[in-house]
Amino acid sequence: MAISAAQASLAVRYASLHEACNSPRSYALLAETVRVFRLLRLAAGSAFGAPGGGTARVTFDPGWDPIAHQEQVLGPLVRVIEEAASDAPWALIGATAIRLQGVEAHSPNLEFITTEPALIALGEMLGIPSDWGQGRHLAANRLHFMRHDVPVFVFGDPIFHGSYESLSPRDVPSLWDARVRVEVNGTGVMCTPLEWELILAVCLGAQARIQALRTRMLEAGYDTRLVVRLLREGRVEQATEEAVWAVLEEHEGGL
């Protein structure tokens, strides 16, 4: 099958970076490899081996559906997380979680939150050590691995940092009580509710996410009482609370 010049260029660049990663590597090199890896997936609907391991494999398949592939990975992965977590709470978060609830959002990643003991148990089951990571918006012990070419991140008791305040899911009981169960290929996936995802997006200043959530919540409705509880238990600043309600103020159909 013929491929475009842009796809061919990306493929050559990825193969070059992938080979270089088999030699002593730097963080910058790995970051560039992952960036090109994702660009090539978006451009061509391709499947690869994980950067830094094995031989680069590129498949230009016009029938390949990245969302369907991600959901095929999600079900078995959830069963592993459930076993590791036992009675501890866990949830799928982020773009994939809200997409499963009807929001226009897409990401190649699967992202979960759980407790730190559950994270450690999962790492032991998978033979993967957890490590501490702190970025611009998130601090947590985490696991990061590839599952059939899908990047997976699991965070233990994370703290999300906005410009003016922080949110700790562990300290918000209503969040865990309000998780939404979505059936994906016969597996029940527990997702954080859209009300929480909106509050988090406002705290982080994620404007594109805010607008996507707003559109869906105005169409489908939302639980005003849950929003109140999440804001109260999250102990957000008055300005953040007002910003959340401002996003929803045009809607009259809250529950």
C-alpha positions, 0 to 999 in steps of 0.5 A: 500500500502506498503511503504519503511522503509525510508518513514515510518521513515520520516512519524513517525518523521513528526508526532512526530514533528507535535504533538510537534508543538501544544505545545509551540514552538521554531523557530528551532522546526518549521524549523525542522518540515518543513524540514522533511515535505518537505523530506517526500513529495519528498520521497513519493508524499504525502499531509499533513496538514500544520505544526502546525495546524490540524491533520497530514495527510499522503497519499502515492499515487503513482499517485499523481503529485506534479507539477499538484497539484501545478498548480491547486493551482496556477490558483485560487491563481493568480486570488486572487492576481490579485484582490488584486493588482488591477492596481499594477504590480505583477509576479510569480518568482523563480523556478516555474516561470522559469519551466513554461518557459521551464527551468529544475527547481522544487520547492514546493513553489509558490513565487510572487513579487508585490508592498507593498500596493498590499501586504497589500491589499492581506493580508487583503483579506486573513486575514493574517498579513504581516511581515518583513523578512530579510535573506541572499539574500532577504529583504521584507515585506511578506506574507507566508501561505499554500494553499492546502498544497502548501507553498506560499510566496508573497513579497512586493517591495523586495530587493535581496542582492548578495555578492557585490550588490543589485537588487530592482525589483521596480526600473527596469521598463523593468522587468515589461514590459517584464513579460511573460504570461503563460497559466496554466489551463486557467489562465494567469500567469505573470512570470518574464522573463528568462533574469531577472532571469539569472541576479538575479541568477548571482548576488546571485551566484546561480550556479545551477540556472545559468546553468539551465537558460543558457541551456534553453536560449541557446536552445530557444534564448533570447532578448539581448536588454532586457538583456542590459536594465535590466542590465542598469536599475538594475545599476549592477556593471561592474563585474556582467554585464560581468559575465552575458554576459559570461554565454551567450557568446557561443550563437549567436542567441540572438534577 
